[in-house]
Amino acid sequence: MENQKIRYRSPRLIAEIGCNHRGDMETAKEMIKMAAIYCKADAVKFQKRCVKELLTPEQFCMPHPNPVNSYGKTYGEHREFLEFTADQHRELKEYCEEYGIDYSTSVWDLTSAKEISALQPKWIKIPSACNNHYEMIGYLCGHFAGEIHVALGMTSCQEEEQLIRFFEDRGRVGDVVLYSCTSGYPVAFSDVCLLEITRLCGKYGDIVKEIGFSGHHLGIAVDIAAYTLGAAIFERHYTLDRTWKGTDHAASLEPEGVRKLKRNLMAAYEALRYKQEEILPVEWQQREKLKYRKNCNE
């Protein structure tokens, strides 16, 4: 990777709404509209779970580990409160299309994968927690024609290699976007481990579609560094109010943060190039005015 030139693509920014809509369709639509018009994000992303399939009866009935963030009496009721139906996801996708922003969703189980793939979004995300759910991944490989985005948080190198072989064996590795990710909310800068992007680019950059970065850190400076290292797609949790009840809000960007991140990514994209001429046109006037040239006749 040290001698390999990075091919800088125009960065894409995904504002991950996830469950930050608090189970309310109008809030979800407001977030879509804000992400499209004010933030200039390229996409929004939700999450889809079939709670009874994902959780055991014991897990469903247990209390939320942080009751102050719970929307139900049990963890299962909390999760169900935050879920939209397949028809509601179809409505959200259509709303995204009205505002010219891409819709996508992370899927956490086979039922959700089937429901979301039927909507034919441009891509579907496999979260870090599910990147070893091979029944679900296999279904997407065989029944979904779009891009398959995969987060690599909580994943060993052996598991990562097994996952890549799985996609290769099914002829789908060229449709895969791999995300460097550290699973924590929020993540300290020392745990972001940006050089994992360099490793992924060097090891898989020629066989997968793109390398992405899913960040759970605070602020937006780290994302620009991730872009210079080769990440092309950026996913950040997004909320309208970081003080709202819920686990993810504190590690999310508010609209102003998403807007600034998109602006800064595009500025970096414009700047990351070599000079096309030894002296650029913009420099000539300054050269004539400022450049020191000793009189050779002295």
QUIGIVEN-V967598 format. One line per field, one symbol per residue. ss: DSSP state (2 for helix, 1 for strand, 0 for the rest). burial: b if it has 9 or more other C-alpha atoms within 8 Angstrom, else e. A space follows every 10 residues. Layout:
ss: ???
burial: ???
This chain:
ss: 0000000000 0111111100 0000222222 2222222000 0011111100 2222002222 2000002220 0000222222 2000022222 2222222200 0111111002 2222222000 0011110222 0002222222 2220001111 1000002222 2222222220 0022211111 1000000022 2200222222 2222000001 1111100000 2222222200 0011111100 0000000022 2010222222 2222222222 2000000000 2222222222 00000000
burial: eeeeeeebee bbbbbbbbbb bebeeebbbe bbbbbbebbb bbbbbbbbbb bbebbeeebb bbebeeeebb bbbbbbbbbe bbbbeeebbb ebbebbbebe bbbbbbbbbb ebbbbbbeeb bbbbbbbbeb beeeebbebb beebebbbbb bbbeeeeebb eebbeebbee ebbebbbbbb bbbebbbeee ebebeebbbb bbeebeebbb bbbbbbbbee eebbbbbbbb bbbbbbbbbe ebeeebebbb bbbbbebbbb bbebbbebbe eeeeeeeeeb eeebebeeee eeeeeeee
